[in-house]
Amino acid sequence: MKKTVIFILVALITCSALYITFKREFDQFNPLYEEQYVYAVVNEPGKKEGKNEWIRYRYNLTGYTGEGEKKKITFSSSKEQKPGIYVRVLAKGAYTKEWIIVEEKVVPENVLNQLRSD
């Protein structure tokens, strides 16, 4: 009986640690999350990651869906993005499927107002 309880506890702790460590990758396959477009504005420099020719810039931003729902998004780029640009991210939970730079006129008006007030 003790061995079964210990085994279950170890399995739960291991699964929890893996989920916390690789949350973005798990969200990609999670059927409970749906893909959403999230709009955000790059307002600070990206965090530099990697070495030499493998440098990437990671951006952790707060954005809004077309319905005005606030979401935290993360994406990376091989080039540093200029502050003040607008991006549209296709997100599924914490996983970013794709992102593109968009013009201000493409961003929905209610989202634009929320981004300006932040």
Residue pairs with C-beta under 8 A, 6 or more apart in sequence:
19 26
23 93
23 94
24 74
24 93
24 94
24 95
24 96
25 95
27 33
27 92
27 93
27 94
27 95
28 92
28 93
28 95
28 97
30 92
30 93
33 92
33 93
34 92
35 90
35 91
35 92
35 97
36 65
36 71
36 90
36 91
36 92
37 65
37 66
37 88
37 89
37 90
37 91
38 63
38 64
38 65
38 71
38 73
38 88
38 89
38 91
39 63
39 64
39 65
39 66
39 86
39 87
39 88
39 89
39 102
39 107
39 108
39 111
39 112
39 115
40 61
40 62
40 63
40 64
40 73
40 86
40 87
40 89
40 115
41 61
41 84
41 85
41 86
41 87
41 115
42 59
42 61
42 81
42 82
42 83
42 84
42 85
42 86
42 87
43 61
43 83
43 84
44 83
45 57
45 80
45 83
46 57
46 58
46 59
46 76
46 77
46 80
46 81
47 57
47 58
47 59
47 60
48 55
48 56
48 57
49 55
49 56
49 57
49 58
49 76
50 56
55 78
56 76
56 77
56 78
57 76
57 77
57 78
57 79
57 80
57 81
58 74
58 75
58 76
59 74
59 75
59 76
59 77
59 81
60 72
60 73
60 74
61 72
61 73
61 74
61 75
61 87
62 70
62 71
62 72
62 73
62 118
63 70
63 71
63 72
63 73
63 87
63 89
63 111
63 115
64 70
64 71
64 110
64 111
64 114
64 115
65 71
65 111
66 108
66 111
68 110
68 111
68 114
70 114
71 91
72 94
73 89
73 91
73 96
74 94
74 96
75 87
75 89
75 96
75 99
81 87
81 101
85 101
86 101
86 102
86 103
86 104
86 106
86 107
86 115
87 99
87 100
87 101
87 102
88 99
88 100
88 102
88 106
88 107
89 96
89 98
89 99
90 96
90 97
90 98
90 99
91 97
104 112
107 115
